[in-house]
């Protein structure tokens, strides 16, 4: 018997690596002669860099960047071979902004551009950027400014690169863009399909959670419409109608316009990077999971990505999860054969988190014992 262990972390309680160790322990108790392999996985959100560099024997690079409010911050990205993987949240993330200062009119993605520039300067020519968790609604002009693009007002003055600048963009000068961009392949890990503007666009969908009230939303939307119009006039690109352009406060539009980046599901990107389909070719069972599984897990989450790979290869996939939410059973249509919650009795969330290792190990052993019982069926 050969088992593959590839679970997302249980946020706040268990890391992907801890889960792998618990699964190995449970498997050896029930199947002493089994072979196990495991890889850390993530869906393009928090933990993606760590998962990739662990799987690829890469390393972290730390640099100083400008945070969402132009404050000095330490940020990081991961490297392996000729490739770099970046989480925009490491430089431009919402948790970096104090609650009383949350206002996407004044936040910038500049630091994300600095991470990309550093990777380019160090010679990395395949760069993947995870777009989740942004504090910004600047259309990516902050990041592009850090990469040498100039956004100019009607008087030819260079704009700073915040959400409030969008309405003042009159021209875009790309003559000074980083020279190595044309030699680099960019991928954006993006699981949203929101356009740049409109009721489903960047501003109205994600602006409120970043601190925008009604007045700010109105100003930002007007600016985003202006930005889209200038891009169309200058480059002939209708960024407003490209699925995913509204991701990360419009950073998706900037990446696709100025870096020619290809959008791709976060979990699909991670699994492709680590060569997951090749790793599972002779496995008998895959165990995956996440902290809470529900119908939304079908859209770019780890269990859906792992389930799809198992389905393609004809390998059964079981998800061990912290809890089951609304319509979790819909995951059975996405390559997940069974869902096993770790909770074994009435308890509140605090108790479940405190006992996370014990509960997970128990659930894993129950799963393997059931598998062994199934092997005895005639």
Phi, psi and omega in degrees: 000134177233125183246139172252130179248118183212082182247147170290164176290160169260100190305128179089355182221308185228134174277165177301321180291320177298318179299318179301317180296320179294321178294320178299316180297314181294319181297318181293332178292321186264324179235080187303332184261012184285161173251134180233143170227155181209150177224144173285141179224158176206165188254020182098358176262208179303135179094357182296314180300312181298319180297315183293314184290331175292316181292327185256010182054042179267199181211162177270144172243126179249134177219165174271134179224173172270127180282187184301336179251022181066017176279156178286129181222154169267132178226173185214161167212168182251149178226149174201135182054233180263013191241153174229146176232131189233137169256118181299332181296340179291336181243334187225033187275152182301321180296348181280350183256123177302146185308319184286350181249007180290111178197105185292358170293333189240009177261157186225151174263017184307317182298326176297319176298324178294322176298315180297315180300319180296318178296319177297316181296331180271002172096009180279129188242005168231113186234124177248133182236124176275128189263002186286152168082024185284152175263004194247158171217048186258010180067011182081007183291333175296310180298318181291327175299318178296338180262009172102359177281139178250124175257119191246144176274185186294341178263004180084010178280141179284130180276154187289319180112044176237171182304322181294342181282342187303320183291340184263000180291123178245335180206158179229124181249114181256012183296334181259014182297148183311126187296337183275355179300321182293343180258010188238141176263122181250137173236135173251127178277109190215123181247011174250150182245016184297139175287180183285319184233176179095181184296334179258007185279186185302313188292305186284336179279315188247346183301316182302322181288348179261004174105009181275128173269188185301316181294318180294320179299317180297317180293317181294320180294319177299319178295319181294323177296317178299315179303313180298321180294319180294319177301317181294316180293321187278320188240355180071021181253124179270075184300335184294335183251018177265120179304131180092355180298331181275000180297143176053047177065032178093001178298329178302318179298316180297316180298317182287329181281309189264335182249357182055037183287149177258124177283143183206146177306140181300311182293323177297318178299312181299314182295324177293318180301316185273000179067043188299319183298326178287323182295329186265004191301331180241025179273151179265335182206143174244133175247125179232196178154177176199172184299319179216127182248135176208191185298333180289343180296342179289345186253081172084008179272165184303311182302324180293317179295317179292318179301319179297319178295317179297318180299316180297323183266357180073031181250128179296146181230128177245138177251119171262124190228159176290323179198162179248131180252198184304127176053036178301330182297344177297341179294343176296342177273359184237033174091359177269121184273331180204151178237127182237111177286149179281335184294129183244012178180174180299128177195156177271174185298320181300317179294319180298320179291318181297325183259022190305313182296312180301314182293320180294315180300319178297316179295319179296318180294321177299319180297315181292324178295321178295321177299318180294320178296320180296330179290344180269351181295143179261000000 
